[in-house]
Amino acid sequence: MPGSGHRAKPAVVDFERALADPANPVRLLSAFDCGDGLHPSDDGYAEMAKVFESAFERLLAA
């Protein structure tokens, strides 16, 4: 916001890397796959929330 003294900081959260199968990084890890090979499962979305929270905390601390 102009005049607020806060500056926006660009950030990227790499959900793909967080959910990828280490043996085949172009695929979702089976624990995070809803079954269609494309969309995350509930566990996948929970992992995404953890990754986002961690990235957000690092951004606030910077």
N, C-alpha and C positions, 0 to 999 in steps of 0.2 A: 504494500500500500504506500502510495506517495506520502512522504512526510512522517511515516511511522518509525523510521529508523531501522526497519528490517529490510534485509536484502534477500531476494530469492536466490536459492542455490540449486543448480541443476543436479539431478540425480537419476540414476537408472537402477532398477531392481531386476536382477537377472533370474526370473522365475524358471526359465528354460533350463538353465544350468542346475538349479536347485532340485528340479524334478526329473532330470535326465537319468537314464540307466548308464552307469559308468562303463559297462561293457559295450554299449551301443548308444552313444550320446544323442543320436537323432531320434531316439524313442523315449517315451516316458518309462520310468522305473515302474515295474508291475504294481508295486504297493501304492503308487500314486495315480494309476490309470483306472478310469471308470469302466473300462472294458472295450472302448472303441478305438484305442490307440491314439486318441487325439485330445480328449478332454480329461481334466483331473478328476479324481474321485474325491470324496469327502476328506480323506486323509491327505490328498494332494492339496486341496484348498487350505487345510489346516497348516500344512507345511509352508504354503505360500504366505499365510498370515504371519508365521514365525519369521520367515525371511524378510518380509516387509517391516515388521516391528524392529528387527535387528538393524536393518538399513536406516530406518527412520531415527532410531536412537543414536546411531553413528553420525547422522546428519545434524541432529540437534547438538551433539557434543562438539562438533567441528567449529 
